Amino acid sequence: MPANLLTRRLDTPAESLTSEPMTRVYDVMIVGGGIVGLVCACSLRGSGLRVAVIEAQTAQQSANRQRAYAFSPVSAGILRGLGLWDIVGPQLTHFQRVKLSDADYSKALTFRPEDGRSQGRSKNKLAEAVYYSAEHTVLMLALQTAVQAAPEIDYWCESQLIDTDKAPEQVDSADKKGLHQVTIEREKERYRLTTRLLVGADGARSEVRSRAQIKTFGWKYWQSCITAVLEPEQPHHNTAYEKFWPSGPFAILPLPHNRCQIVWTAPHAEAKALLALPKEQFLQVLQARYGSDMGDLKLVNEPMMFPVQLMQSQQYVQAGIALIGDAAHCCHPVGGQGLNMGIRDAAALAEVIHSAAQTGEDFSRLSVLKRYERWRKTENWFTLSLTDFLNRAFSNRFLPLVIARRTGIWLLDSIGPLKRLVLQLMTGFFGRLPDKMK
């Protein structure tokens, strides 16, 4: 779809109100038009509900980010359920192997597509890969196009959340039900919107979470994460790597056109020093960590750095409010779990909303939204704990732990049922699956 047509469609809600400010009523309003927010919106198509997505950036700005994600088979299944896999799937790199290793230890734990097929997925097309790498732009354009085609969804781009409030005359004391009055600002104009359910998909510094006064638990790690896209001299053969070094995990995600993205975790001071190096020296240090299997490396973009943290919201829901994705939780990047958790959140919340609406229940009531919280919070706790354990267990030189983890790598690679169990945990099949996946 041409970019100018997409922009006109996304700008329509604001243009329709500039001549006469008025209140527009929605059933569900999603604050945050990133991947997770758009998955939630797309999952609500056909539900009979009126949906709004509030995004601070333009559609092009939110889509044009040079970043890739480890993408699980469950996330791929959700996109298939949304009717987007035929568009997205051919543009992703299908991992034919994932190799996990401990620093310079020669033995690696290698996963292949067939390692998961005894889980009842032998006939599932998603068993064609262990994992995938998905570029941000590819996912966003597919989701934005789906939103554009949905008449029940309004996508408010370049819109800032200014204020939220509940209309006191509409509160039901039995379950604290009420409509949210939301004020947004777009092109220096303010608009009043009303919604039954306000969904926070606005990231780790969620404005929705802050305004709802929902507290969080967690900690910042002693590490920062460096990401960069590279072009190796030799083909990557669709193999992904997670190399655990004492300073932190180092991941290599294969991308189309023989490119790779690295996710390099290191202590804060070391990460800052690495980014301060001249490009040639940075590449020399990177080459030592990357290895020589793919020959010389060429930087495609400027490396970027961000801190990492573990965070879990004490509540995922209040009456009329729900949190998904990074607004609800954040985890260490080891294992590439963050975006996949958020996509499962989005599909689960949409399923709870849709099911309640079909039976005539008020999906904004706390008792209904608790179904989503019970579904996702425990599963997310497990993933948060697993990523924290992996980072701490491998990011050290404590000899007994070194012996234990290298023995574990050998055992896991040698014992088929145990290997399948680990793969099931890594790919998101251990918990309750959304209907979109099924």
For each residue, the residues with C-beta under 8 A, 3 or more apart:
1: 5 6 145 148
2: 5 6
3: 6 7 59 60
4: 7 8
5: 1 2 8 9
6: 1 2 3 9 10 59 144 145 148
7: 3 4 10 11 58 59 60 157
8: 4 5 11 12
9: 5 6 12 148 155
10: 6 7 59 144 147 148 155 156 157
11: 7 8 14 15 157
12: 8 9 15 16 154
13: 16 17 24 52 154 155 156
14: 11 17 18 156 158 159 186 187 189 191
15: 11 12 18
16: 12 13
17: 13 14 20 21 22 24 189 191
18: 14 15 189
19:
20: 17
21: 17 189 190 191 192
22: 17 192
23: 181 192 193 194
24: 13 17 52 154 191 192 193 194
25: 50 193 194 195
26: 29 50 51 52 154 193 194 195 196
27: 49 50 51 195 196 197 357
28: 44 49 50 51 52 195 196 197 199 353
29: 26 51 52 53 54 180 182 193 195 197 198 199
30: 33 37 40 41 51 52 53 54 199 201
31: 37 54 161 198 199 200 201 202 207 208
32: 36 37 53 54 55 200 201 202 203 206 325 327
33: 30 37 38 53 54 55 57 59 62 155 157 201
34: 37 38 55 62 140 201 203 325
35: 38 39 136 139 140 143 339 342 343
36: 32 39 40 201 324 325 326 339 342 343 345 346
37: 30 31 32 33 34 40 41 53 55 199 201 202 324 325 346
38: 33 34 35 41 42 53 140 143 144 146 147
39: 35 36 42 43 78 82 143 342 343 346 347
40: 30 36 37 43 44 199 201 324 346 347 349 350
41: 30 37 38 44 45 51 53 147 150 153 155
42: 38 39 45 82 84 143 146 147 150
43: 39 40 78 82 346 347 350 351 354 436
44: 28 40 41 47 49 51 152 153 350 353 354
45: 41 42 146 150 152 153
46:
47: 44 152 350 353 354 357 358
48: 152 357
49: 27 28 44 152 353 354 357
50: 25 26 27 28 152 154
51: 26 27 28 29 30 41 44 150 152 153 154
52: 13 24 26 28 29 30 153 154 155 156 193 195
53: 29 30 32 33 37 38 41 147 153 154 155 156
54: 29 30 31 32 33 156 159 161 182 184
55: 32 33 34 37 59 62 155 156 157 158 159
56: 158 159 160
57: 33 61 62 157 158
58: 7 61 62 157 158
59: 3 6 7 10 33 55 62 63 144 155 157
60: 3 7 63 64
61: 57 58 64
62: 33 34 55 57 58 59 65 140 157
63: 59 60 136 137 140 141 144
64: 60 61 137
65: 62 136 137 140
66: 136 137 229 301
67: 135 136 227 261
68: 133 134 135 136 229 253 255 261
69: 133 134 136 139 336 339
70: 131 132 133 240 251 253 335 336 337 339 340
71: 75 76 92 131 132 133 134 336 339 340
72: 75 76 131 132 336 340 426 427 428
73: 76 77 116 121 126 127 129 131 132 427 428 429
74: 77 78 340 343 344 427 428 429 433 437
75: 71 72 78 79 134 339 340 343 344 428
76: 71 72 73 79 80 85 89 92 126 132
77: 73 74 80 81 126 433 436 437 438
78: 39 43 74 75 81 82 343 344 347 434 436 437
79: 75 76 82 84 85 88 89 142
80: 76 77 83 84 85 89 126
81: 77 78 347 434 435 436 437 438
82: 39 42 43 78 79 85 146 436
83: 80 86 146
84: 42 79 80 87 88 142 143 146
85: 76 79 80 82 88 89
86: 83 89 90
87: 84 90 91 142 145
88: 79 84 85 91 92 134 138 139 142
89: 76 79 80 85 86 92
90: 86 87
91: 87 88 135 138 256
92: 71 76 88 89 132 133 134 135 138 256
93: 132 133 238 253 254 255 256
94: 128 129 132 238
95: 98 129 130 131 132 133 238 239 240 254
96: 112 113 129 130 237 238 239
97: 110 111 112 130 237 238 239 240
98: 95 110 111 130 131 239 240 241 242
99: 108 109 110 111 239 240 241 242
100: 108 109 110 111 241 242 243 244 409
101: 105 107 108 109 241 242 243 244 409
102: 105 244 394 402 405 406 409
103: 243 244 245 246
104:
105: 101 102 108 406 409
106:
107: 101 406 409 410 413
108: 99 100 101 105 409 413
109: 99 100 101 409 412 413 419
110: 97 98 99 100 413
111: 97 98 99 100 115 116 130 419 423 426
112: 96 97 115 130
113: 96 116 117 127 128 129 130
114: 117 127
115: 111 112 130 416 419 420 423
116: 73 111 113 119 121 127 130 420 423 424 427 429
117: 113 114 121 122 127
118: 122 420
119: 116 420 424 429
120:
121: 73 116 117 124 126 127
122: 117 118 127
123: 127
124: 121 127
125: 128
126: 73 76 77 80 121 129
127: 73 113 114 116 117 121 122 123 124
128: 94 113 125
129: 73 94 95 96 113 126 132
130: 95 96 97 98 111 112 113 115 116 240 423 427
131: 70 71 72 73 95 98 240 336 426 427
132: 70 71 72 73 76 92 93 94 95 129
133: 68 69 70 71 92 93 95 240 253 254 255 261
134: 68 69 71 75 88 92 138 139
135: 67 68 91 92 138 139 255 256
136: 35 63 65 66 67 68 69 139 140
137: 63 64 65 66 140 141
138: 88 91 92 134 135 141 142
139: 35 69 88 134 135 136 142 143
140: 34 35 38 62 63 65 136 137 143 144
141: 63 137 138 144 145
142: 79 84 87 88 138 139 145 146
143: 35 38 39 42 84 139 140 146 147
144: 6 10 38 59 63 140 141 147 148 155
145: 1 6 87 141 142 148 149
146: 38 42 45 82 83 84 142 143 149 150
147: 10 38 41 42 53 143 144 150 153 155
148: 1 6 9 10 144 145 155
149: 145 146
150: 41 42 45 51 146 147 153
151:
152: 44 45 47 48 49 50 51
153: 41 44 45 51 52 53 147 150
154: 12 13 24 26 50 51 52 53
155: 9 10 13 33 41 52 53 55 59 144 147 148
156: 10 13 14 52 53 54 55 159 184 186
157: 7 10 11 33 55 57 58 59 62
158: 14 55 56 57 58 186 187
159: 14 54 55 56 156 184 185 186 191
160: 56 184 185 186
161: 31 54 164 182 183 184 202 207 208
162: 183 184 185 190
163: 181 182 183
164: 161 180 181 182 183 198 208 211
165: 180 181
166: 170 171 178 179 180 181 320
167: 170 171 178 179 181 194
168: 171 178
169:
170: 166 167 177 178 179
171: 166 167 168 176 177 178
172: 175 176 177 178
173: 176
174: 177
175: 172 319 365 366 367
176: 171 172 173 318 319 320 366
177: 170 171 172 174 319 320 362 364 365
178: 166 167 168 170 171 172 319 320
179: 166 167 170 194 195 196 320
180: 29 164 165 166 194 195 196 197 198 320 321
181: 23 163 164 165 166 167 192 193 194
182: 29 54 161 163 164 192 193 194 195 198
183: 161 162 163 164 190 191 192 193
184: 54 156 159 160 161 162 190 191 193
185: 159 160 162 188 189 190 191
186: 14 156 158 159 160 189 191
187: 14 158
188: 185
189: 14 17 18 21 185 186
190: 21 162 183 184 185
191: 14 17 21 24 159 183 184 185 186
192: 21 22 23 24 181 182 183
193: 23 24 25 26 29 52 181 182 183 184
194: 23 24 25 26 167 179 180 181 182
195: 25 26 27 28 29 52 179 180 182 198
196: 26 27 28 179 180 320 362 363 364
197: 27 28 29 180 320 321 322 353 363 364 369
198: 29 31 164 180 182 195 208 320 321 322
199: 28 29 30 31 37 40 208 321 322 323 324 349
200: 31 32 206 207 208 209 212 321 322 323 324 327 328
201: 30 31 32 33 34 36 37 40 323 324 325 327 342 346
202: 31 32 37 161 205 206 207 208 327
203: 32 34 206 325 326 327
204: 309 311 326 327 330
205: 202 210
206: 32 200 202 203 209 210 323 326 327
207: 31 161 200 202 210 211
208: 31 161 164 198 199 200 202 211 212 321 323 327
209: 200 206 212 214 216 313 323 327 328
210: 205 206 207 213 214
211: 164 207 208
212: 200 208 209 318 321
213: 210
214: 209 210 313 314 315 318 321 323
215: 313 314
216: 209 311 312 313 314
217: 311 312 313 314
218: 309 310 311 312 330
219: 309 310
220: 307 308 309
221: 307 308 309 310 332 391
222: 267 268
223: 247 248 265 266 267 268 271 307 308 391 395
224: 265 266 267 268 271 272 305 306 307 308
225: 263 264 265 271 305 306 307 308 333
226: 262 263 264 265 266 271 274 275 303 304 305
227: 67 261 262 263 264 303 304 305 306
228: 261 262 264 286 299 300 301 302 303 304
229: 66 68 255 259 260 261 299 300 301
230: 259 260 261 262 286 290 297 298 299 300
231: 258 259 260 297 298 299 300
232: 235 236 258 260 294 295 296 297 298
233: 294 295 296 297 298
234: 293 294 295
235: 232 258 294
236: 232 239 252 254 258 260 294
237: 96 97 254
238: 93 94 95 96 97 254
239: 95 96 97 98 99 236 254
240: 70 95 97 98 99 130 131 133 251 252 253 254
241: 98 99 100 101 250 251 252
242: 98 99 100 101 249 250 251 334 335
243: 100 101 103 249 250 251 252 289
244: 100 101 102 103 249 250 390 394 395 405
245: 103 248 249 250 289 394 395
246: 103 394 395 396 397
247: 223 265 266 267 270 395
248: 223 245 264 265 266 267 391 395
249: 242 243 244 245 263 265 333 334 390 391 394 395
250: 241 242 243 244 245 262 263 264 265 289 290
251: 70 240 241 242 243 262 263 264 333 334 336
252: 236 240 241 243 260 261 262 290
253: 68 70 93 133 240 260 261 262 263 336
254: 93 95 133 236 237 238 239 240 259 260
255: 68 93 133 135 229 259 260 261
256: 91 92 93 135 259
257:
258: 231 232 235 236
259: 229 230 231 254 255 256 300
260: 229 230 231 232 236 252 253 254 255 294
261: 67 68 133 227 228 229 230 252 253 255
262: 226 227 228 230 250 251 252 253 286 290
263: 225 226 227 249 250 251 253 333 336
264: 225 226 227 228 248 250 251 271 274 286 289
265: 223 224 225 226 247 248 249 250 308 332 333 334 391
266: 223 224 226 247 248 270 271 274
267: 222 223 224 247 248 270 271
268: 222 223 224 271 272 307
269: 272 273
270: 247 266 267 273 274
271: 223 224 225 226 264 266 267 268 274 275 305
272: 224 268 269 275 276 305
273: 269 270 276 277
274: 226 264 266 270 271 277 282 285 303
275: 226 271 272 282 303 305
276: 272 273
277: 273 274 281 282 285
278: 281 282
279: 282 283 299
280: 283 284
281: 277 278 284 285
282: 274 275 277 278 279 285 286 299 303
283: 279 280 286 287 297 299
284: 280 281 287 288
285: 274 277 281 282 288 289
286: 228 230 262 264 282 283 289 290 297
287: 283 284 290 291 292 296 297
288: 284 285
289: 243 245 250 264 285 286
290: 230 250 252 262 286 287 294 297
291: 287 294
292: 287 295
293: 234
294: 232 233 234 235 236 260 290 291 297
295: 232 233 234 292
296: 232 233 287
297: 230 231 232 233 283 286 287 290 294
298: 230 231 232 233
299: 228 229 230 231 279 282 283 302 303
300: 228 229 230 231 259
301: 66 228 229
302: 228 299
303: 226 227 228 274 275 282 299
304: 226 227 228
305: 224 225 226 227 271 272 275
306: 224 225 227
307: 220 221 223 224 225 268
308: 220 221 223 224 225 265 330 332 333
309: 204 218 219 220 221 330
310: 218 219 221 330 331 332 384 387 388
311: 204 216 217 218 329 330
312: 216 217 218 328 329 377 380 381 384
313: 209 214 215 216 217 316 323 327 328 329
314: 214 215 216 217
315: 214 318 323 373
316: 313 322 323 324 328 372 373 376 377
317: 321 322 323 366 369 370 372 373
318: 176 212 214 315 321 366 369
319: 175 176 177 178 364 365 366 369
320: 166 176 177 178 179 180 196 197 198 364
321: 180 197 198 199 200 208 212 214 317 318 369
322: 197 198 199 200 316 317 349 369 372
323: 199 200 201 206 208 209 214 313 315 316 317 327 328
324: 36 37 40 199 200 201 316 327 328 342 345 346 349
325: 32 34 36 37 201 203 328 329 339 341 342 345 346
326: 36 203 204 206 329 330 338 342
327: 32 200 201 202 203 204 206 208 209 313 323 324
328: 200 209 312 313 316 323 324 325 345 376 380
329: 311 312 313 325 326 341 380 384
330: 204 218 308 309 310 311 326 338
331: 310 337 338 341 383 384 387 388
332: 221 265 308 310 387 388 390 391
333: 225 249 251 263 265 308 336 338 387
334: 242 249 251 265 337 387 390 391
335: 70 242 386 387 390 426
336: 69 70 71 72 131 251 253 263 333 339 340
337: 70 331 334 340 341 383 386 387
338: 326 330 331 333 341 342
339: 35 36 69 70 71 75 325 336 342 343
340: 70 71 72 74 75 336 337 343 344 428
341: 325 329 331 337 338 344 345 380 383
342: 35 36 39 201 324 325 326 338 339 345 346
343: 35 36 39 74 75 78 339 340 346 347
344: 74 75 78 340 341 347 348 376 379 428 431 434
345: 36 324 325 328 341 342 348 349 376 380
346: 36 37 39 40 43 201 324 325 342 343 349 350
347: 39 40 43 78 81 343 344 350 351 434 436 437
348: 344 345 351 352 372 375 376 432 434
349: 40 199 322 324 345 346 352 353 372 376
350: 40 43 44 47 346 347 353 354 436
351: 43 347 348 354 355 434 435 436
352: 348 349 355 356 363 368 369 371 372 375
353: 28 44 47 49 197 349 350 356 357 363
354: 43 44 47 49 350 351 357 358
355: 351 352 358 359
356: 352 353 359 361 362 363 368
357: 27 47 48 49 353 354 360 361 363
358: 47 354 355
359: 355 356
360: 357
361: 356 357 365 368
362: 177 196 356 365 368
363: 196 197 352 353 356 357 368 369
364: 177 196 197 319 320 368 369
365: 175 177 319 361 362 368 369
366: 175 176 317 318 319 369 370
367: 175 370
368: 352 356 361 362 363 364 365 371
369: 197 317 318 319 321 322 352 363 364 365 366 372 373
370: 317 366 367 373 374
371: 352 368 374 375
372: 316 317 322 348 349 352 369 375 376
373: 315 316 317 369 370 376 377
374: 370 371 377 378
375: 348 352 371 372 379 432
376: 316 328 344 345 348 349 372 373 379 380
377: 312 316 373 374 380 381
378: 374 381 382
379: 344 375 376 382 383 430 431 432
380: 312 328 329 341 345 376 377 383 384
381: 312 377 378 384 385
382: 378 379 385 386 430 431
383: 331 337 341 379 380 386 387
384: 310 312 329 331 380 381 387 388
385: 381 382 388 389
386: 335 337 382 383 389 390 425
387: 310 331 332 333 334 335 337 383 384 390 391
388: 310 331 332 384 385 391 392
389: 385 386 392 393
390: 244 249 332 334 335 386 387 393 394
391: 221 223 248 249 265 332 334 387 388 394 395
392: 388 389 395 396
393: 389 390 396 401 405
394: 102 244 245 246 249 390 391 405
395: 223 244 245 246 247 248 249 391 392
396: 246 392 393 401
397: 246 402
398: 401 402
399: 402 403
400: 403 404
401: 393 396 398 404 405
402: 102 397 398 399 405 406
403: 399 400 406 407
404: 400 401 407 408
405: 102 244 393 394 401 402 408 409
406: 102 105 107 402 403 409 410
407: 403 404 410 411
408: 404 405 411 412
409: 100 101 102 105 107 108 109 405 406 412 413
410: 107 406 407 413 414
411: 407 408 414 415 418
412: 109 408 409 415 418 419 422
413: 107 108 109 110 409 410 419
414: 410 411
415: 411 412 418 419
416: 115 419 420
417: 420 421
418: 411 412 415 421 422
419: 109 111 115 412 413 415 416 422 423
420: 115 116 118 119 416 417 423 424
421: 417 418 424 425
422: 412 418 419 425 426
423: 111 115 116 130 419 420 426 427
424: 116 119 420 421 427 429 430
425: 386 421 422 429 430
426: 72 111 131 335 422 423
427: 72 73 74 116 130 131 423 424
428: 72 73 74 75 340 344 431
429: 73 74 116 119 424 425 433
430: 379 382 424 425
431: 344 379 382 428
432: 348 375 379
433: 74 77 429 437 438
434: 78 81 344 347 348 351 437 438
435: 81 351 438
436: 43 77 78 81 82 347 350 351
437: 74 77 78 81 347 433 434
438: 77 81 433 434 435
